[in-house]
Structure formats: C-alpha cells, structure tokens
Amino acid sequence: MTRKAMAPIAICLLVAFSNPSGAKPAPRYHNYHHHNLHRPVDANGNPATGIVRSGKTSATAHVSSRYAAAFQGYVNELESQGATIRFMGGYRHGRCASYSLHPCGKALDICQVARGRVDARCHLPGRRAIAAIAERHGLFEGGRWCQSDYGHVQVGTTAAACGPNNYASAHHDHRRNRLARR
C-alpha cells in the first residue's frame, strides 16, 4: 500500500482510540502495586483499604481497613509525644508472608529510609518508648527484633523479639563493648 492509501486508515484508528472527553483514568493507590492480588477487598471487589493520616503533616499510608484504627492510634500517640511523621509506607506489592506483612495491609513503616533506619527529622521516640507505644495499640515494633527494623510496626509478631529487656541496638552495643574488653 502507498502512503496515500494508509493515511485514511491511520486517521480512522486515531479517532477510534482517542479519548474525546479528555477524562483521565482513575488514579491508583500509590502505596501498593496494582498487581498485588493479596490485598483485601470489600463485597464489591474494591480494595478495602484504611487510611492512616498524620495530624501534623498530612502524610498518609494505606493499610487494611481491619487494622486502620490501631495504626491511627499509634501514629496519633507518636505525634502527641513530639514525633513529626514526614512520610509513611503501608501496602506494598508482593506476597503476604511472615517475612512481609505489607502486602496484606498489616504493617506500617514510619519515616524509614532503610531497614532499621529512620529520618532523624521525624524525631521518633527511642526504641523502648516506641515499642511500648506500639504495644499499647496491639502492635509490634520491629526495633525489638535482633535484626532491628526500627520504624516498622505490624500486627502480630512474626519473629521472636531479642528479649524483653534486650533490644537490637542494646544487644549490639553490649557485644561491641564485650569484644573491646578482650
């Protein structure tokens, strides 16, 4: 076919697949990937998400609606004790498993820049204080694990804590001091 013969076909295809109303597609939640098949759904098949919102900064995260009240209470108490929550992370894509409860909306990261490291500008309480706050809301703070995940909070415990009085940083410091004495 010649270019002249192809032009009408191209125009027909452009008209057929154009969006004359100019409407934008519905936005997706940015805190979890659209391929996540493990997110909870309501009776209509829509994502059943709860929103956790900072009262100071309006930072938000999506979590399971079943646990949203517990996470919101945790965030509120952190802020009442001087924290400034600049960002949070809730739902994430992946498989819901004991090593990650984010895909099923049972975990929330507060100001985390890497595993166990938080943005200092958020002024989060120390490890013991933040663990006590989490416990008051029926949650478990990841800083209690021997492989610390300070700033991560979740529903239930998926691994044993380092111990009731030994948090990851205290355990690490004690070990460092013991090795230095040798």
N, C-alpha and C positions, 0 to 999 in steps of 0.2 A: 504494500500500500504506500501511497505517496503521503507526504506531509499534509497536503491539502485535504486528503481524504481522512486523515487521522484527526484533524482539528475538531470537526463536529463531535466525534466520539469522545475526545478529551473534555470538551465543554459539557457534554451530557453527564459524564462521570463526575465532574466538579460540581455540577448543580445537584446531582443525586446525593452526593455525600457531604454537601455543605450543611452548615447549621444556620439557617436563615434567622432564627430568633436571637442568635448570639448568646444563648444561655450557656453558662459554664457548667461542667459536670459537678455533681455533688462532691464536696471535699471529703477526703478520707481522714480518719483519725491518724495523726502523725506519730503517736506513741506505740503503735503496733502495726505490723506489716499486713497487707490485705490478704496474703496467702496463708495467714495463721488460721488453721482450721479448728484450733482448740479453744478459741475464745468463747465464752458463754453467750448464749442467745436467748432472747425472750420468746414468748409464744408465737410471735410473728416472724421469727427468724432473724430479727435485727440484733446487732451486738448489744448485750446487756452490760453496759459499762456504767460505772460510777465515776464521778469526777471528784478528785481531791484538789482543793484550791488553797493557796497561801493567802491569808488575810492581809499580809503586808505587801507582797509583791505581785499578787495575782498569778503566780506560776501555777500551772496545772499539770495533772497527770491522770490518765485513765486507768482504773483498776476494776476488778469485779464489783458489781453493784452489791453483792452479798457482804463484802468487807469494806466498802467505802466509808462507812461510819467510823470504824475502828481506825482506819488510816487518817481520816479527817481529824479525829480526836487527838491522834499522835502529833500531827502537824500543828494543830492549834496549841497544844501544850509546849511543843518545841518553841514556837514563836512567843508564847507567854513568858518563856524563860530567856528570851533575848536573841533567839536564832533569827536569821534573815534568810528565808528559803528562796534562793535565786532561781533554781531550776529543780525539776523532779523527773523521774522516769518510772513509768508503770508498765503497762502492757508492752511486750516485745514479741517479735516473731520467733518461732521455734517450737520445740516440742515441750509440753508441760511435763516436767520430770522433777525428781528430788534435787537435781543439781541446778534447776532454774524454775522458779515458780512465777516468773514474769509472764510467760505465755498464757497462763491461766488466770492472770489478774490478782495473784495472791502475794505480790511483792512490790515494794516501792523503794526507789533509790532517791536519797535526799542529797543534793549538791555533790554527787560523786563525779570525780574527774577520772578516776581509775579505781580498780578494785581496792577497797580499803582506804582510799584517799579522797578527801573532800576539799572543796574550795574553802579556804580559810576565811573568805569574806562572808561566809554564811554563819559563822560564829556558833557552830553546833556545840552542845554540851560535851563534856568528856565521856569516855567510854562507859564508865559505870553509871553516870547520870542518864545517858541516852538509853542504856539498856533498861534502867528502872522505869523510864517513861514508856518505853515500848511495852514492857511487861504490864503496866497499869492499863494498857489498852488491848491486852490479849495478844500482843505481837512479840516477835523475837527479833532482836537486833543482831546483825551479822558481825559486829565487833566482838561478840562473845566467842566466836569460833576461833580455834587455834590458827586457822588460816583466815585471819581477820578480813571482814568485809564491812568495815565501819562505814556507816551511812546507808546501809542496806537494811531494810526491815521487812519482815514477812509474817504470814500467818503460819503458825506451827514451826517446829524445829525439824530440820532435815538432816542435821548432823549434830553430834554432841558438842556442847559448849566446852571451852577449855577447862571449866570448873567454876564453881560459884564465886570464888574469890580470885581466880586467875584469868585475866583477860589476855587476849593475844599480845598486846603491847607489853603488859606487865610480865608475861611469861618470857617474851623475847628479851626484855631488859635484864631480868633475873639471870637468864642463861648467859648473856653477854658479860654481866658482872662476875659470874662464877668462872667463866673462861679467862677473864682478865686477872683473877687472883692466882691462877696457876703459874 
